[in-house]
Amino acid sequence: MSNTPITETVDAVVIGAGFSGLAMNRRLRDDMGMSVRVFEAGHDVGGTWYWNRYPGARCDSESFLYCLTFDKQLMQDWEWSGKYPEQPEILRYLTHVADRFDLRSNMTFNTRVTSAHFDESTNRWLVGTDAGDSVSAKYLITGVGCLSSTQKPNIKGRDSFAGPSYHTGEWPHEGVDLTGKRVGVIGTGSSGVQSIPVMAKQAEHLYVFQRTPNYTVPARHGTVTKASLDEVKKNYDAIMEKSRWSTGGSHYDMSEISAMSVSDEEREAIYERAWAEGGFKFLQDTFNDIAVNLDANATASEFIRKKIREIVKNPAVADKLAPVDHPFASKRPLIDTDYFDTYNRDNVTLVDIHAAPIEEITPTGIRTQDGTYDLDIIVFATGFDAMTGTYNKMDIRGRNGLALKDVWAAGPLTYLGVTSAGFPNLFMITGPGSPSVLSNMPVSIEQHVGWISGVIEHMRSAGISTFEAQEQAQTDWVAHVNDLASQTLFMQANSWYLGANVPGKPRVFMPYVGGVGTYRQKCDEVAAAGYEGFTLGKESVSA
Ligand code: N01
């Protein structure tokens, strides 16, 4: 690649045109006057919301919190229609942001970054794409998302199926008509739990192939009134500022009482209220020890199992749907609309592939150890090679030609989840080791955009050519991330947070569990201490 002629020279290359890429582009280009090239694999902006168009796709954060805050007028002008934003509406929002701030003019679409090599003789990145670009940039910023590499299990005969098959994360833009079709869906994580009730209403018959049952709480989705949105808009700055310093990136108060400190009747009443209100409040606003204390957790887990048995009429089906192998919220908590009730429909069959695993996908359907299911369509709701998958697919090389995927072979190594030692001037928006997926994403994205641009401003004003994490600071940070995770119940489930869903992936807890407020404070302190833990190289070559 070093012999390839340079096709463009810019200050910064940004990878991805989702929330991260849009916000970073605007900041660097419009606020800081830098030249920026954004590469995006899709044919337009949107990121996650460009690709995940499966039936029922929406965000679990409330609409008014799921936004960019760099422009106050934008916050006042945009009107969300639902309590939770649905995929088409989020995509409309991001399209509007791109139009309103003219963010497409320096974006190249339908183009995937395939390589990025750091040239130590010039202190610049050379970024290659599948369209033949070779762009020289001082700064390389990844806005590639945490859940952008789809994961299809390597089931015997997978590609022999004669009908169409789809992954929820690569859903056809024109939609899929399930009318009159026998549909098999594999997977009951967030994507499965959201899409199953919607697909069940369309399909002639829906077979749900469930390996591990999941806890899920009603979302209580609905429309939002203009009056409630107006109220939010009056207080928007305060709401978002509180979210920035919170645990999960939202402005809700967290409970301060232990589940073990109240009587059985009081506890039940608190759970009932939270169940009726719906959403993540069931975790945040009930008790403060559900995520860390097994006894406290058992009360929440049992409450949800009780609800499943109440909702699902067939006791044998309810039993299969009731999770017992992991504590509530040790995997990504789910919220749903009519998920358990869907199993009361005559046209829905739950297939327990834990008891009788899938043996083969055949041209006509799926064969398990104890049955054969004839299908017209297969849906893989089987998740993603999370947090590191997309990085590992690009040939990213830092000092001494070292490949990021080799450095990360035993698990991602980052300092603050935004940089990796040996990769100068590479910044990862919501990288592994930052709160990212444990938070309301736009809040974490904007914090990284702000922090990274602060670094770049400092580099430009102080004549710094390279900004690079120190090995010891990185080692300490990775240990801290692991130490915090080990104090939670997250380690008790086989989740994608731990890479458990990808065969051969190292079992390392990837996001930072300390909360977005604590994390923000740490990042601010590091900056205030002259970027403690980073080596700042003075200009020795022209940039
Ligand atoms: O993926 P998942 P997802 N054979 O990994 C099953 C975000 N998101 O796309 O648990 C059979 O959670 C697997 O079974 P098991 C959100 O952060 C957000 O649903 O491994 N089954 C599991 O049931 C979320 O957490 C939103 O036993 C197999 C399912 O597939 C993340 O994306 C919406 C299998 C995968 O669940 C990922 O969610 C959607 C196999 N070989 C997604 N391999 C919102 O904000 C996997 N499975 C609303």
Boltz pocket constraint, residues with backbone or C-beta under 6 A from the ligand:
constraints:
  - pocket:
      binder: B
      contacts: [[A, 58], [A, 59], [A, 60], [A, 61], [A, 147], [A, 153], [A, 154], [A, 168], [A, 186], [A, 187], [A, 188], [A, 189], [A, 190], [A, 191], [A, 192], [A, 194], [A, 209], [A, 210], [A, 211], [A, 212], [A, 332], [A, 353], [A, 381], [A, 382], [A, 383], [A, 384], [A, 437], [A, 494], [A, 496], [A, 501]]
      max_distance: 6.0
